[in-house]
Amino acid sequence: MTKQKAFLDTTVLVDILLKPNGRGIPAKEALKTFTETELPVYAIKEFKAGALGYFVWMYNKLTSTNSFVSSLAALQSISVTPQRHRTSTALEALKESAEELKKITNEKLAEKYGQKASADVSLADNFRESLKYRIYKAWKSRRKITTKVTQPLNCYPEKEPYEKRGLLKLDPTKCKPERECCLGQELRNNRDKLSILQATIRDLPGKTENTRRHVILKEIARKPKQAITEEYCRGLGDAYFALFCPEDSVILTTNISDHKPLAEALGKEAETPLQRIEI
Ligand SMILES: [Zn+2]
């Protein structure tokens, strides 16, 4: 039987909050097919440390360079570094803002910036304004898209983005455990499940994050006396959702290839918004 409760992972949260004109549309449609939708705070934490951070990075580039061309150059230069996964999200940020720019006429730009302003400066300013609006809007909406926000993380302060010398800041993006992460006891109580996830990840195609996750799960499962650090908490990633998804819920994710094997190993289900709508 099709499940009536959804447990959102970070990818769906990102689509709804940051891509309202793109993949956010099917994601929202999918949510409507459930009677209950749950968002764990862990997804908010990942959202802030990841996608929202790339939007902020783009905003800060536009601010510090005050040039659209230089900001694109900065974007291009990270596309060849290990941070290249940021590129597509930052491009998405520009694309969504460009959609809004379509509505602005040259006349309006001249009114605002003067006839002699360079297009480079006015473009930078327009993109910056639009990004700032969307960053704050996304943050303010994060707890409103599901029927419930669940699984609070006591060691993670959910602080609003703030401005410092014209730049946007997102800290803290990590949990700040005194002795260990608040998930510690719960993880130790589920050592058998962690071992199952560990074995599943071992057999998945070797991605860097999977290798790290494998080590973390193995350590937690085998060394029950060791404190769970912030690094372990962060490294759980997809495994968090498989482990903590309630039995009567389905994990809703766009990253089905990573989530499905983990969910199924624990007798749970994962589904994409598109699969859900097609039913
Ligand atoms: Zn933590």
Residues whose N, C-alpha, C, O or C-beta is under 5 A from the ligand:
A	BS01	ZN	C175 C181 C182 C233
